[in-house]
Amino acid sequence: MPEHTTFLTYLIYMLPNGAELAKKFGHGVITNSTPSWHSWEPPITALLVILLVVILGMRARAKYVQLDQAVVPEDKLTLRTFFEAFLGYFYQMARDVMGPARAKRYFPIIGAAACFVFFGNVIALIPGLGPATSSLNITLGCSLLVFVLFNFYGIKANGIGYLKHMCGPWLGPAGIPLNILIFIVEVISTCVRPITLAVRLMLNMAVDHLLAGIFLGLFALLVPVPVMFLGVIVILVQTLVFTLLSSIYIALATEHEEHEAHGAHEAHA
C-alpha cells in the first residue's frame, strides 16, 4: 500500500542523525527510498493507542470505585457513559452470538479487541497521525492473537473432542477417508481466518486514510469533511466486523461442549 508521513516521522527526522534513522527504519516518503510495509510508524501508533486505552480505562474504572456515584446514571456524555454504551453494545452482541455464560467468560478478549481496533482507527482523524491498523503487521498480529485464543478456548473447553469435532460426524470405518477430507478442509478454513481478518481490516483502513489524505492535500478546508464522516462510518463498521467475526470464531470453537452438556442434561432429566 502507498505510504504516508505523519508527524512522528518528522519528529524523528529532526533528531541528530534523524535522516539515517528514518532511512534505516524503511520509511520512503521523506528519504526517497523504496517504501516498505515494515514502517515503524504503525507499531509506535499502536503503542500510543494501547497507552491511551489503558489510561481511559483506568479513569473510567475509577468512577465505579466510588459506589455512591456509580449507581447514579449521568445525564450527559462522559468517559464513563461512553464506555458503558460502547462496551455494552459489544457485550450484547457477544451474548447474541454465544449466549450469556460464554459471553461473560470470553468478553475480555472481545472488549479488548473492540477498544484497540476502534481507537486504533479513530486516531487517524487527528491531523498528523495515521491509523495503527493500516499496517498488515498490526492487523495480522491482532488476528493471530484471536486465532491462538479461540483454538486455546476450544481445546480447553472440549479437550480432544475439539479435534474430533473438526472431523465431522463419525461415518464408520467406511467413511474414514471422508472424515479425513473434512478434517483437512476444516484445518485450512481455520488457518485462513486470521489472514482474512487481517487483510480486510488493513485494506479498508489503509484505503480510507489514503483517500482522506488525498482530499486533504487537494483541498485543505471543508471538502475533506464528508470524507472524514465516511471514515467514521468505516471505522465503526470495521470495529463491528472484527469483533463479530472474533465472537463467531470463539462460539464455534466452544459450542460443542455446550451442546453436549445440554444434551446430557436433557437425557439425565
Buried (B, 14 or more C-beta within 10 A) or exposed (E): BEBBBBEBBEEBBEEEEBBEBBBEBBBBBBBEEEBEBEBBBBBBBBEBBBEBBEEBBEEBEEBEEEEEEEEEEEEEEEBBBEBBEBBEEBBEBBBEBBBEEBBEBBBEBBBBBBBBBBBBBBBBBEEEBBBBBBBBBBBBBBBBBBBEBBBEBBBEBBEEBBBBBBBBEEEEEEBEEEBEEBBEEBEEEBEEBBBEBBBBBBBBBBBBBBBBBEBBEEEEEEEBEEBBEEBEEBBEEBBBBBBBBBBBBBBBBBBBBBEEEEEEEEEEE
